[in-house]
Amino acid sequence: MTKKEQIIATLKCKEGVPIPISPLSISRFEWTKEFPSYKKVIEALDRHGTPFVKMALETKPYLCDPKQTQPRTETKSDGDNEIIRTSITTPKGELFSIAKRNPKVAGSSANEKFMVETEEDVEKLRSLAAFNTYLPDVSGILEKQKEVGDEGLVCVNGIHTPALIVANAFRYEYFLEWAFTTPELLREFAETYNRRVETQLRYFIEKGAGPAFRWYNFEGYTTPMMPPAFADEFIAPYDEKLMRIVHDAGGYVDNHCHGRLRDQVHNFLRLKVDCINCVEPPPANDIDLRELREKTNGKIAFWGYIQWEDMERKNPADIRRLTREAFEMAGNRGFILSQAASAYASEISEHFSGNLLAMIDEGVKINRELFGDN
């Protein structure tokens, strides 16, 4: 069995398959290879890892043709930081956001102004319905597929549920208020972006991208921020139709969702997702891996479960214990071993690196105990 076949068998929750060891975003095929603090971990993964590689889509604002939206970015220095102004043209005027980031620190970008913060901005965003859907160049994904070959599986990263495409334009607090007070308008937006996502998905599949697609939907819009009924009405019905396109083409859906999953188990089953990441342990989650496995009847694979913060705070013996507990709760199948967050820091400490190595080594030992040297 190749490593690619191993991951696919895991996504199908087949029994008798060694658990893939695939720390999210950490491999010789991803950006972390460029940073020295990940060197020892990547060397260990070259020996024992099963890369499930994220490959980001080339995206344009709101899936619209950039020839029409004319996106522009202006960057100015402010001490150690950069101030980044991003703007687009709509039929009803300009929309813009302002972000601040430290170019020396990965993941440091923070929005100071969002595209949509007023009713006037909502109407500008709404007017984008008149523009064409953007069909990006997928050659980078196809090249990554060739590079990885049978050494792993490439996952097209960045499919967003229609409502989330809209929500991401808003200041979060304003979106929560707006969604409750104007549900009919949110439904109109969701229908517009459902058509755009469907157009893009069919295009990706036709061009050979996939077979795995990473989806973003429930995170940030589950309890306690939104009642479960919000996802039932504005997320699941649209994703059910869109994910069916992937499954009908023989593909797989890797559904990203941190945080509380209990109230969404019925929707994960409804959508027939193949995998959920990054599954966190309690207290960040309100359901543990064992109960998730029971409630999904072993039909969904889980990726993660070793908390990112624990890599810095705990010792290697703790990490080894947590790794064994995760294997046992998962029933030794339908599970991909990883820290419960994509790597987002350009530098990690020696302690953190040592704990990642402990997780990998313990995963190798458990696999050998369970499956021999297969």
Order of alpha helices (4+ residues) and beta strands (2+ residues): alpha-alpha-beta-alpha-beta-beta-beta-beta-alpha-alpha-beta-alpha-alpha-alpha-beta-alpha-alpha-beta-alpha-beta-alpha-beta-alpha-alpha-beta-alpha
